[in-house]
Amino acid sequence: MVGWVDLFTRPCYKDIIINSLRYCINHKGLMVHAYVIMTSHIHMLVSAKHGYLLPSIIRDFKTYTSKQLVKEIQEVNESRKEWLLNKFAFEANRKVRGKSFKLWRDGFHPVEILNGEMLYQK
């Protein structure tokens, strides 16, 4: 999440993430081995089925969830609605021209799990 914004404090926002992960599992070749949703970000142990590209799956996941999260912020009784939307609009104007809101940080930062010790640590 840009600026380490504590967005995932409401179940409705976490549900968007979980439902999107389910969709990616069922339709995009994503394999989720473990995940945790923190208040300001997500950690996942994931891979892609043979023939699928993990960066493309993650790109689509981030694009879809950004749109859905903004929509949810606008529709629910969110006490921080104005602040959240202003923050995400500011980030979009600062970094990406033509976008209304920017929620996720740029890029995809995978760390390859090389052995059992590293897997246990993660």
C-alpha positions as CSV (number, residue, x, y, z in Angstrom):
1,M,0.0,0.0,0.0
2,V,1.4,3.4,-0.8
3,G,2.5,5.4,2.2
4,W,1.9,2.3,4.4
5,V,-1.8,3.4,4.7
6,D,-3.7,1.3,7.2
7,L,-6.5,0.3,4.8
8,F,-7.1,-3.3,5.8
9,T,-8.8,-2.5,9.1
10,R,-12.3,-3.3,7.9
11,P,-13.5,-6.8,6.9
12,C,-15.0,-5.5,3.7
13,Y,-11.6,-4.4,2.4
14,K,-10.0,-7.7,3.4
15,D,-12.9,-9.6,1.7
16,I,-12.0,-7.8,-1.6
17,I,-8.5,-9.2,-1.3
18,I,-9.5,-12.7,-0.5
19,N,-12.2,-12.8,-3.2
20,S,-9.7,-11.6,-5.7
21,L,-7.1,-14.2,-4.7
22,R,-9.8,-16.9,-5.1
23,Y,-10.5,-15.6,-8.6
24,C,-6.9,-15.6,-9.5
25,I,-6.6,-19.2,-8.2
26,N,-9.6,-20.4,-10.2
27,H,-9.0,-18.4,-13.4
28,K,-5.5,-17.1,-13.7
29,G,-3.2,-20.0,-12.6
30,L,-2.2,-18.5,-9.2
31,M,-1.2,-21.0,-6.5
32,V,-1.4,-19.5,-3.0
33,H,0.7,-21.4,-0.5
34,A,0.3,-18.9,2.4
35,Y,-0.8,-15.3,2.9
36,V,-1.3,-12.8,5.7
37,I,-3.2,-9.5,5.3
38,M,-1.6,-6.9,7.5
39,T,-3.3,-3.5,8.1
40,S,-1.1,-1.8,5.5
41,H,0.1,-4.5,3.2
42,I,0.0,-8.2,2.3
43,H,2.5,-11.0,2.4
44,M,2.0,-14.0,0.2
45,L,3.9,-17.2,-0.7
46,V,2.6,-17.7,-4.2
47,S,3.6,-19.4,-7.5
48,A,2.0,-19.7,-10.9
49,K,0.9,-22.9,-12.6
50,H,2.9,-24.0,-15.6
51,G,2.2,-21.7,-18.6
52,Y,1.1,-18.7,-16.5
53,L,3.3,-15.7,-15.7
54,L,3.3,-14.7,-12.0
55,P,4.1,-11.0,-12.7
56,S,1.0,-10.8,-15.0
57,I,-1.2,-12.4,-12.4
58,I,0.0,-10.0,-9.7
59,R,-0.4,-7.0,-12.1
60,D,-4.0,-8.0,-12.8
61,F,-4.7,-8.6,-9.0
62,K,-3.4,-5.2,-8.1
63,T,-5.3,-3.4,-10.9
64,Y,-8.6,-5.1,-10.0
65,T,-8.3,-4.7,-6.2
66,S,-7.3,-1.1,-6.5
67,K,-10.6,-0.3,-8.4
68,Q,-12.7,-2.4,-6.1
69,L,-11.1,-0.9,-2.9
70,V,-11.7,2.7,-4.1
71,K,-15.3,1.8,-5.0
72,E,-15.8,0.3,-1.5
73,I,-14.2,3.3,0.2
74,Q,-16.7,5.5,-1.7
75,E,-19.7,3.3,-0.8
76,V,-19.3,2.3,2.8
77,N,-19.6,4.5,5.9
78,E,-15.8,5.1,6.0
79,S,-14.8,7.7,8.6
80,R,-11.5,8.3,6.7
81,K,-13.1,8.4,3.3
82,E,-12.0,11.9,2.3
83,W,-8.5,11.4,3.7
84,L,-8.0,8.0,2.0
85,L,-9.3,9.2,-1.4
86,N,-7.1,12.4,-1.2
87,K,-4.1,10.3,-0.3
88,F,-4.6,7.8,-3.2
89,A,-5.4,10.7,-5.6
90,F,-2.2,12.5,-4.5
91,E,-0.1,9.4,-5.1
92,A,-1.7,8.9,-8.6
93,N,-1.0,12.6,-9.6
94,R,2.5,12.4,-8.2
95,K,3.6,9.2,-10.0
96,V,1.1,8.1,-12.8
97,R,-0.5,10.5,-15.1
98,G,-4.0,9.7,-16.2
99,K,-4.9,7.6,-13.2
100,S,-7.4,8.8,-10.6
101,F,-6.1,6.8,-7.6
102,K,-3.0,4.8,-6.8
103,L,-3.2,2.3,-3.9
104,W,-0.4,-0.2,-4.4
105,R,3.3,0.5,-4.6
106,D,4.9,0.1,-8.0
107,G,6.4,-3.2,-9.0
108,F,6.4,-6.7,-7.8
109,H,9.1,-7.7,-5.4
110,P,9.4,-11.5,-5.3
111,V,11.9,-13.3,-3.1
112,E,12.6,-16.9,-4.2
113,I,12.4,-19.5,-1.5
114,L,15.6,-21.4,-1.9
115,N,15.5,-23.9,1.0
116,G,13.4,-25.2,3.9
117,E,15.1,-22.8,6.4
118,M,14.1,-19.8,4.3
119,L,10.6,-21.2,3.9
120,Y,10.3,-21.6,7.7
121,Q,11.5,-18.0,8.2
122,K,8.9,-16.6,5.8
